[in-house]
Amino acid sequence: MKFSTTTQVVALLSSVLTVDAFWRMPCRYRSGLARIDPLMNPGTLGTHEHAIHGSSAFSETSTTADLLTGDCTSCQVSQDKSAYWTPSLYFQNAATGEFQIVEQVGGMLAYYLLYPNAGNDSLSAFPSGFQMISGSANRRNFTAGPVPDPPKSDWTAAESTQDALAQKALGFNCLNYAVAAEGSLYRHFLPDKAYLDANCLDGIRLELMFPSCWNGVDIDSANHKDHVAFPNLVMTGTCPDTHPVRLVSLFYETIFNTYAFAGVDGQFVLSNGDPTGYGYHGDFIMGWDESFLQEAVDTCTNASGEISDCALFTIQEGSNCNISMPSALANENYIGPMATLPGSVAIQSGPNSATDGATASATSGAVTTGSAVVPTLSHSAGSTIASTDTFLPGGVFKGQASSSFDPSSSSSIPSSSIPSSSSILSSSSPSSSAPATTTAPVYSPAASATQDFVATSYSTSGAEVLEVLWVEETVTVTLSAVETATPYVRRSDRKRAAARHLHRHQHVAGHGH
């Protein structure tokens, strides 16, 4: 006989929460790759390349009025002529110094999340002419607090400034569909290639949250940021007094097939010359009819997230919708291989901010201002909300830190069971399925008010959401001399499971998203 001390996790049902509605806008096809940025470089060529989604009328001088004249949109709701754009991800081959674009899997998703201010159910649509930016193209460091983020209830004043919240609004989700999903916005930097090769067998999902608090007056500002602000918990929480009007919340997700370059020496870098990820950013110009969008915000409140559940929307399965390329960019190479990033953008690794206009020559494309230094943040499983569940507040962003107990990590996954992610590239259309959720633990009586909780997850019943608080209990058990390990059961059809990935933009719960 022998004795073993194990950890038992007990789930405790907490108070019922109110469900918030949302819809996810699939933009399965790009409308263009181009050095165009009507916000940062109006009327001229952009400094770096962007992947563009939305209205065909996007140009160097686009406004809401211009976008609405577009004859098509690359997004699935025909009434949405908005413009959504972010930098693409490139791979630089160490042997040749050349760059090649990393395949964007399934287009992108723009989430419209309907979070009102506390005690106020009113929520405003974006006003006509509204535009904004989230993130900073020149940032090359993280100064917003510890890594990973502590629980939001522990954030200090310095960790809750607008600058800090903006840094925490970036996410780099390591995708491996054979294991439990990470929480969104868990990691605020691009992992290095060695980590991506070893752990992210289905690529990387780049995530970007936009400010959702508005000053109620200006549809833009000089830096395209000051007219808006983040609530104090990035996504949820309280708007500052300076920006009291709560807008519909906007959240971007884009998946890149980084695993296609597994085993090849080199580095990944964003098109703005950023190998760290800290400079990831995105832009938005409102392209809805304002009254129509307000009606959708007021009435399309199904918690499923499906655009098909909003009777107002006219849905198109897919649109081959392209922007008109400026003549000066007609022959520019955005795919590769190529000697430099588009626009001859230089790689600047930080930690100092990047310099505007820094360029690299065709003979020195591999030259950087130093090696990128990012922390290593191990996999941390969030609590996945299945497609059959209703969405719940705080369910998108934050996964548990790796030091917390992970109820789904009791067995390891042999790498031999995981094929190359190239097997799913033939299917660019998202589906509505999500990975199976972790088996529910046995219910235990409620803990005391002073008890510490190691994790939080949620379950739903109709329109109600139950918060589940996890606690650790140390239990000593007596084991027989012969132990039998539970074998790992391999999925019978990995390709089918991978193809179900809905872009794998499923929502993941933790302490705050």
C-alpha positions as CSV (number, residue, x, y, z in Angstrom):
1,M,0.0,0.0,0.0
2,K,1.1,3.6,-0.5
3,F,-0.3,7.0,0.2
4,S,-0.6,9.9,-2.2
5,T,-1.7,13.4,-1.7
6,T,-3.8,14.8,-4.5
7,T,-5.7,18.0,-5.2
8,Q,-9.4,17.9,-5.6
9,V,-11.4,20.6,-7.3
10,V,-14.8,21.5,-6.0
11,A,-17.3,23.5,-8.0
12,L,-19.5,25.9,-6.1
13,L,-22.6,27.5,-7.7
14,S,-22.6,31.3,-7.2
15,S,-25.1,34.0,-8.0
16,V,-27.0,34.1,-11.3
17,L,-25.6,36.6,-13.8
18,T,-27.4,38.6,-16.5
19,V,-26.6,37.5,-20.0
20,D,-25.4,40.1,-22.5
21,A,-26.1,39.8,-26.2
22,F,-23.7,40.0,-29.0
23,W,-23.3,39.1,-32.7
24,R,-20.2,38.0,-34.5
25,M,-19.7,39.5,-38.0
26,P,-17.8,37.0,-40.2
27,C,-15.7,38.7,-42.9
28,R,-14.5,35.5,-44.6
29,Y,-12.6,37.2,-47.4
30,R,-10.3,40.1,-47.5
31,S,-11.3,43.0,-49.7
32,G,-7.6,43.8,-50.2
33,L,-4.0,43.8,-49.1
34,A,-2.5,47.3,-49.5
35,R,-0.5,50.1,-47.9
36,I,-3.6,52.1,-47.4
37,D,-4.6,53.8,-44.1
38,P,-7.1,56.7,-44.4
39,L,-6.8,57.5,-40.7
40,M,-3.0,57.6,-40.2
41,N,-2.0,58.4,-43.8
42,P,-5.0,60.2,-45.4
43,G,-4.7,61.0,-49.0
44,T,-1.3,59.3,-49.5
45,L,0.3,55.8,-49.4
46,G,0.4,54.1,-46.1
47,T,3.6,53.4,-44.3
48,H,2.9,49.6,-44.0
49,E,0.6,46.9,-45.3
50,H,-2.8,46.1,-44.0
51,A,-5.3,43.3,-44.5
52,I,-8.6,45.1,-45.3
53,H,-12.1,43.8,-44.8
54,G,-15.5,45.4,-45.6
55,S,-16.7,47.9,-48.1
56,S,-15.3,47.9,-51.7
57,A,-15.2,51.7,-51.5
58,F,-12.3,51.7,-49.0
59,S,-9.5,54.1,-50.2
60,E,-6.8,56.5,-48.9
61,T,-9.5,59.1,-48.1
62,S,-12.5,56.9,-47.0
63,T,-15.2,58.3,-44.8
64,T,-18.5,56.8,-43.6
65,A,-20.3,58.4,-46.6
66,D,-17.7,57.0,-49.0
67,L,-18.0,53.5,-47.6
68,L,-21.7,53.4,-47.8
69,T,-21.4,54.0,-51.6
70,G,-19.5,50.7,-52.0
71,D,-21.3,48.2,-54.3
72,C,-20.3,45.2,-52.0
73,T,-18.8,44.2,-48.7
74,S,-16.5,41.3,-47.9
75,C,-18.5,40.7,-44.7
76,Q,-21.5,38.5,-44.5
77,V,-24.2,41.1,-43.6
78,S,-24.8,43.2,-46.7
79,Q,-25.9,46.3,-44.7
80,D,-22.4,46.5,-43.1
81,K,-20.2,48.6,-45.3
82,S,-17.8,49.4,-42.5
83,A,-14.0,49.2,-42.9
84,Y,-11.9,46.9,-40.7
85,W,-8.1,46.8,-41.1
86,T,-5.1,45.4,-39.3
87,P,-1.5,44.6,-40.2
88,S,-0.7,41.2,-41.7
89,L,1.8,38.7,-40.3
90,Y,4.9,37.8,-42.3
91,F,7.6,35.2,-41.9
92,Q,11.2,36.1,-42.5
93,N,13.4,33.2,-43.6
94,A,16.7,33.3,-41.7
95,A,18.6,31.6,-44.6
96,T,17.5,34.0,-47.3
97,G,16.4,37.1,-45.4
98,E,13.2,37.1,-47.5
99,F,9.7,37.7,-46.3
100,Q,6.5,35.7,-47.1
101,I,3.0,36.5,-45.9
102,V,1.5,34.0,-43.4
103,E,-1.8,32.6,-44.5
104,Q,-4.8,34.2,-42.9
105,V,-7.2,31.4,-42.1
106,G,-10.9,32.0,-42.6
107,G,-10.8,35.8,-42.9
108,M,-11.6,37.7,-39.7
109,L,-14.4,38.1,-37.2
110,A,-15.6,41.4,-35.8
111,Y,-17.6,40.9,-32.6
112,Y,-20.3,43.4,-31.8
113,L,-20.8,43.0,-28.0
114,L,-23.7,44.7,-26.3
115,Y,-22.3,45.6,-22.9
116,P,-24.2,48.5,-21.2
117,N,-22.9,50.6,-18.3
118,A,-23.9,49.3,-14.9
119,G,-27.3,50.4,-13.9
120,N,-28.1,51.7,-17.4
121,D,-29.5,49.5,-20.1
122,S,-29.0,52.1,-22.9
123,L,-26.4,51.3,-25.5
124,S,-25.5,53.6,-28.4
125,A,-24.7,52.6,-32.0
126,F,-21.6,54.2,-33.5
127,P,-22.6,57.6,-34.9
128,S,-22.4,58.4,-38.5
129,G,-18.8,59.4,-39.4
130,F,-17.4,57.6,-36.4
131,Q,-13.8,56.2,-36.6
132,M,-11.2,55.0,-34.2
133,I,-7.9,53.1,-33.7
134,S,-6.9,50.6,-31.0
135,G,-3.3,49.8,-30.4
136,S,-0.1,51.6,-31.3
137,A,2.0,50.6,-34.3
138,N,5.2,51.9,-32.7
139,R,4.9,50.2,-29.4
140,R,7.6,47.6,-28.6
141,N,7.3,46.9,-24.9
142,F,4.7,46.2,-22.2
143,T,4.5,48.5,-19.2
144,A,1.0,47.7,-18.0
145,G,1.9,45.5,-15.0
146,P,2.8,41.9,-14.2
147,V,2.8,39.1,-16.8
148,P,0.4,37.4,-16.9
149,D,-2.3,39.8,-15.8
150,P,-3.3,39.5,-12.2
151,P,-7.0,39.1,-11.4
152,K,-8.8,42.2,-12.5
153,S,-9.9,42.8,-8.9
154,D,-6.3,43.2,-8.0
155,W,-5.4,45.8,-10.7
156,T,-3.7,48.9,-9.2
157,A,-4.4,52.4,-10.4
158,A,-1.2,52.3,-12.4
159,E,-2.4,49.1,-14.1
160,S,-5.8,50.7,-14.9
161,T,-4.7,53.8,-16.8
162,Q,-6.0,54.2,-20.3
163,D,-2.5,53.4,-21.6
164,A,-2.3,50.3,-19.5
165,L,-5.8,49.2,-20.6
166,A,-4.9,49.7,-24.3
167,Q,-1.8,47.4,-23.8
168,K,-4.0,44.8,-22.3
169,A,-6.5,45.0,-25.2
170,L,-4.2,42.9,-27.4
171,G,-4.3,39.1,-27.4
172,F,-2.2,36.4,-29.0
173,N,-4.0,33.1,-28.5
174,C,-1.9,30.0,-29.1
175,L,-4.1,27.5,-31.0
176,N,-3.9,23.8,-30.5
177,Y,-7.3,22.2,-31.0
178,A,-6.2,18.9,-29.3
179,V,-6.0,20.6,-25.9
180,A,-8.3,23.0,-23.9
181,A,-8.4,26.5,-25.5
182,E,-6.5,29.4,-23.9
183,G,-8.5,32.4,-22.7
184,S,-8.6,35.4,-25.0
185,L,-6.4,38.4,-24.2
186,Y,-4.4,36.1,-21.9
187,R,-1.1,36.9,-23.7
188,H,-0.3,40.4,-24.9
189,F,2.7,39.6,-27.1
190,L,3.6,37.4,-30.1
191,P,5.4,34.3,-28.8
192,D,8.8,33.6,-30.3
193,K,9.0,31.0,-33.1
194,A,10.4,28.2,-31.0
195,Y,7.3,28.5,-28.7
196,L,4.9,28.7,-31.7
197,D,6.5,25.6,-33.3
198,A,6.3,23.5,-30.2
199,N,2.9,24.6,-28.9
200,C,0.7,26.3,-31.4
201,L,0.0,23.5,-33.9
202,D,-3.0,25.2,-35.3
203,G,-1.6,28.7,-35.6
204,I,-2.0,31.9,-33.6
205,R,-5.2,34.0,-33.2
206,L,-4.6,37.7,-33.0
207,E,-7.2,39.6,-30.9
208,L,-7.9,43.2,-30.5
209,M,-10.4,45.0,-28.3
210,F,-11.5,48.5,-29.1
211,P,-12.5,51.3,-26.6
212,S,-16.3,51.3,-26.0
213,C,-16.7,54.5,-24.0
214,W,-17.4,57.7,-25.9
215,N,-17.3,61.4,-25.0
216,G,-20.7,61.8,-26.7
217,V,-19.5,64.7,-28.9
218,D,-16.7,63.9,-31.3
219,I,-16.8,61.3,-34.0
220,D,-13.0,61.4,-34.2
221,S,-10.0,63.1,-32.6
222,A,-6.5,64.1,-33.7
223,N,-4.9,60.8,-32.7
224,H,-8.1,58.9,-33.4
225,K,-8.2,57.7,-29.8
226,D,-9.0,60.6,-27.4
227,H,-12.7,60.8,-28.2
228,V,-13.0,57.2,-26.9
229,A,-11.8,55.3,-23.8
230,F,-11.7,51.8,-22.3
231,P,-13.9,50.9,-19.4
232,N,-11.9,50.1,-16.3
233,L,-11.8,46.3,-17.0
234,V,-10.8,46.7,-20.7
235,M,-14.0,45.1,-22.0
236,T,-16.5,45.3,-19.1
237,G,-16.5,47.6,-16.2
238,T,-17.2,51.3,-15.7
239,C,-16.7,54.1,-18.3
240,P,-14.7,57.1,-17.1
241,D,-16.6,60.3,-16.3
242,T,-14.9,62.0,-19.3
243,H,-16.4,59.4,-21.7
244,P,-19.8,58.4,-20.2
245,V,-21.6,57.1,-23.3
246,R,-21.4,53.3,-23.7
247,L,-21.1,52.3,-27.4
248,V,-21.5,48.8,-28.8
249,S,-18.2,47.0,-28.1
250,L,-16.0,46.0,-31.0
251,F,-13.5,43.1,-30.9
252,Y,-11.4,41.7,-33.8
253,E,-10.1,38.1,-34.2
254,T,-7.8,36.9,-37.0
255,I,-6.1,33.5,-37.3
256,F,-2.7,33.0,-39.0
257,N,-1.3,29.6,-40.0
258,T,2.2,30.0,-38.3
259,Y,2.6,26.2,-38.1
260,A,3.1,26.1,-41.9
261,F,6.6,27.3,-41.2
262,A,7.4,24.9,-38.4
263,G,11.0,23.7,-38.5
264,V,12.1,26.6,-40.8
265,D,14.6,28.9,-39.1
266,G,13.4,32.5,-39.1
267,Q,11.1,34.9,-37.3
268,F,7.5,36.2,-37.5
269,V,7.0,39.9,-37.9
270,L,4.0,42.1,-38.3
271,S,3.9,44.3,-41.5
272,N,4.7,47.4,-39.4
273,G,8.1,45.8,-38.7
274,D,7.2,44.5,-35.2
275,P,8.4,41.1,-34.2
276,T,7.1,41.5,-30.6
277,G,3.4,41.9,-31.2
278,Y,3.2,44.8,-28.8
279,G,2.7,47.1,-31.8
280,Y,-0.4,45.2,-33.1
281,H,-3.2,47.6,-33.9
282,G,-6.4,48.0,-35.8
283,D,-8.6,50.6,-37.4
284,F,-12.3,51.0,-37.8
285,I,-14.5,53.4,-39.8
286,M,-18.3,53.1,-39.3
287,G,-20.0,52.0,-42.4
288,W,-23.6,51.2,-41.3
289,D,-26.6,53.4,-41.6
290,E,-26.7,54.8,-38.1
291,S,-30.4,54.3,-37.5
292,F,-30.2,50.7,-38.9
293,L,-27.3,49.9,-36.5
294,Q,-29.2,51.4,-33.6
295,E,-32.2,49.3,-34.4
296,A,-29.9,46.2,-34.5
297,V,-28.4,47.1,-31.2
298,D,-31.8,47.6,-29.6
299,T,-33.5,44.5,-31.1
300,C,-30.8,41.9,-32.1
301,T,-30.2,40.8,-28.5
302,N,-30.1,37.0,-29.0
303,A,-27.3,35.6,-26.9
304,S,-26.3,33.0,-29.5
305,G,-24.0,35.4,-31.3
306,E,-25.3,34.2,-34.7
307,I,-26.1,36.9,-37.3
308,S,-28.8,34.6,-38.6
309,D,-30.7,35.2,-35.3
310,C,-31.2,38.9,-36.3
311,A,-34.1,39.3,-38.6
312,L,-32.9,42.7,-39.7
313,F,-29.7,41.4,-41.4
314,T,-29.5,40.4,-45.0
315,I,-26.9,37.6,-45.0
316,Q,-24.7,36.7,-47.9
317,E,-22.7,33.4,-47.8
318,G,-19.5,34.9,-49.2
319,S,-18.6,37.9,-51.2
320,N,-15.7,38.2,-53.6
321,C,-15.5,41.9,-53.0
322,N,-12.4,43.9,-53.8
323,I,-11.2,47.5,-53.3
324,S,-9.8,49.5,-56.2
325,M,-6.1,49.5,-55.9
326,P,-4.3,52.9,-56.3
327,S,-2.1,52.9,-59.4
328,A,1.0,53.6,-57.3
329,L,0.4,50.2,-55.5
330,A,-0.8,48.2,-58.5
331,N,2.5,46.3,-58.8
332,E,3.5,46.1,-55.1
333,N,4.2,42.6,-53.9
334,Y,2.3,41.7,-50.7
335,I,2.6,38.0,-50.8
336,G,6.3,37.3,-51.2
337,P,8.9,36.0,-51.2
338,M,10.4,39.5,-51.2
339,A,13.5,41.2,-50.0
340,T,11.8,43.6,-47.6
341,L,8.4,44.1,-46.0
342,P,6.0,46.0,-48.2
343,G,7.0,49.7,-48.1
344,S,10.6,48.6,-47.2
345,V,9.6,48.8,-43.5
346,A,12.5,48.1,-41.2
347,I,12.2,45.6,-38.4
348,Q,12.5,47.4,-35.0
349,S,12.5,45.1,-32.0
350,G,12.5,47.5,-29.1
351,P,12.2,47.9,-26.2
352,N,12.3,51.5,-27.3
353,S,9.4,52.7,-29.4
354,A,9.8,52.3,-33.1
355,T,10.9,55.2,-35.3
356,D,8.4,56.4,-37.9
357,G,9.7,56.1,-41.5
358,A,12.6,53.7,-40.7
359,T,13.3,51.7,-43.8
360,A,15.3,48.6,-44.9
361,S,17.0,48.3,-48.2
362,A,16.6,45.3,-50.5
363,T,20.1,44.2,-49.7
364,S,19.6,44.4,-45.9
365,G,16.2,43.0,-45.4
366,A,17.3,40.9,-42.4
367,V,18.8,43.9,-40.6
368,T,17.0,44.7,-37.3
369,T,17.6,47.0,-34.4
370,G,18.1,44.0,-32.1
371,S,16.6,40.7,-31.3
372,A,13.0,40.7,-30.1
373,V,12.7,39.9,-26.4
374,V,9.3,38.7,-25.2
375,P,8.5,36.7,-22.1
376,T,7.6,33.0,-22.1
377,L,4.0,32.4,-21.0
378,S,3.0,28.8,-20.8
379,H,-0.3,27.4,-22.0
380,S,-3.3,28.3,-19.7
381,A,-6.6,26.7,-20.3
382,G,-9.6,28.9,-20.1
383,S,-13.2,27.6,-19.6
384,T,-14.6,27.1,-23.0
385,I,-18.2,28.2,-23.7
386,A,-19.6,25.8,-26.3
387,S,-21.6,27.0,-29.2
388,T,-24.8,25.7,-27.5
389,D,-24.2,27.9,-24.5
390,T,-25.3,31.5,-24.2
391,F,-22.7,34.1,-24.1
392,L,-21.9,35.6,-20.7
393,P,-20.3,38.8,-19.5
394,G,-16.6,38.3,-18.9
395,G,-16.5,35.2,-21.1
396,V,-14.4,36.3,-23.9
397,F,-11.1,37.6,-22.7
398,K,-9.2,36.4,-19.7
399,G,-7.9,32.9,-19.1
400,Q,-6.4,31.7,-15.8
401,A,-2.7,32.2,-15.3
402,S,-0.6,29.0,-15.6
403,S,-0.1,28.9,-11.9
404,S,-3.8,28.2,-11.3
405,F,-5.3,24.8,-11.3
406,D,-6.3,23.6,-14.7
407,P,-9.1,21.0,-14.5
408,S,-8.7,19.9,-18.1
409,S,-4.9,19.2,-18.0
410,S,-4.9,15.9,-16.3
411,S,-3.4,14.1,-19.3
412,S,-0.8,15.1,-21.8
413,I,-1.4,14.9,-25.5
414,P,1.2,12.9,-27.6
415,S,2.5,15.1,-30.4
416,S,2.3,12.2,-32.8
417,S,-1.5,12.5,-32.7
418,I,-1.5,16.1,-34.0
419,P,-1.2,16.5,-37.7
420,S,0.1,19.6,-39.5
421,S,-2.5,22.4,-39.6
422,S,-2.1,22.3,-43.4
423,S,-4.9,19.7,-43.3
424,I,-7.5,22.4,-42.5
425,L,-6.4,25.1,-44.9
426,S,-8.7,23.9,-47.6
427,S,-11.7,25.1,-45.6
428,S,-11.8,28.8,-45.1
429,S,-15.4,28.9,-44.0
430,P,-16.1,28.9,-40.3
431,S,-18.6,26.6,-38.8
432,S,-20.6,26.9,-35.6
433,S,-19.1,24.1,-33.6
434,A,-16.7,24.4,-30.7
435,P,-14.6,21.8,-28.9
436,A,-16.3,19.7,-26.2
437,T,-16.3,21.3,-22.8
438,T,-14.6,19.8,-19.8
439,T,-16.6,17.2,-17.9
440,A,-18.6,18.9,-15.1
441,P,-17.2,18.2,-11.6
442,V,-19.3,16.9,-8.7
443,Y,-21.2,19.6,-6.8
444,S,-20.2,20.4,-3.3
445,P,-21.8,22.6,-0.6
446,A,-21.1,26.3,-0.8
447,A,-17.8,27.6,0.6
448,S,-17.5,30.3,3.1
449,A,-17.2,33.9,2.1
450,T,-13.6,34.0,3.0
451,Q,-12.6,31.0,0.9
452,D,-10.1,31.5,-1.9
453,F,-11.1,30.4,-5.4
454,V,-8.5,29.2,-7.9
455,A,-10.7,29.6,-11.0
456,T,-14.1,30.6,-12.3
457,S,-16.2,29.1,-15.0
458,Y,-19.8,29.2,-16.1
459,S,-22.8,27.1,-17.1
460,T,-26.1,28.2,-18.5
461,S,-29.8,27.4,-18.2
462,G,-32.0,29.3,-20.6
463,A,-31.4,32.9,-20.1
464,E,-29.7,32.4,-16.8
465,V,-25.9,31.9,-16.2
466,L,-24.5,30.2,-13.2
467,E,-21.1,31.3,-12.1
468,V,-19.0,28.3,-10.9
469,L,-16.2,29.0,-8.4
470,W,-13.4,26.5,-8.1
471,V,-11.6,25.7,-4.9
472,E,-8.7,23.4,-4.1
473,E,-9.0,20.8,-1.4
474,T,-6.0,18.6,-0.4
475,V,-7.2,14.9,0.0
476,T,-5.0,12.0,1.1
477,V,-6.0,8.7,-0.5
478,T,-4.8,5.1,-0.2
479,L,-3.8,3.5,-3.4
480,S,-3.2,-0.2,-4.2
481,A,0.3,-1.3,-5.2
482,V,-0.8,-1.7,-8.8
483,E,-2.0,1.4,-10.5
484,T,-3.8,1.6,-13.9
485,A,-3.4,4.8,-15.9
486,T,-6.4,5.9,-17.9
487,P,-5.3,5.8,-21.5
488,Y,-5.5,8.8,-23.7
489,V,-8.2,8.3,-26.4
490,R,-7.3,9.8,-29.7
491,R,-9.9,11.6,-31.7
492,S,-11.1,9.3,-34.6
493,D,-11.0,12.1,-37.1
494,R,-8.7,14.9,-36.3
495,K,-9.2,16.6,-39.7
496,R,-12.9,16.7,-39.1
497,A,-12.4,18.2,-35.7
498,A,-10.0,20.8,-37.0
499,A,-12.3,21.8,-39.8
500,R,-15.0,22.5,-37.3
501,H,-13.0,25.3,-35.9
502,L,-15.4,28.2,-36.5
503,H,-12.3,30.0,-37.1
504,R,-11.9,28.6,-33.6
505,H,-13.1,32.0,-32.4
506,Q,-14.9,30.4,-29.4
507,H,-15.4,32.4,-26.3
508,V,-13.3,31.4,-23.3
509,A,-14.1,32.4,-19.7
510,G,-11.8,33.4,-16.9
511,H,-11.5,36.2,-14.4
512,G,-12.8,39.0,-16.5
513,H,-13.7,38.9,-20.2
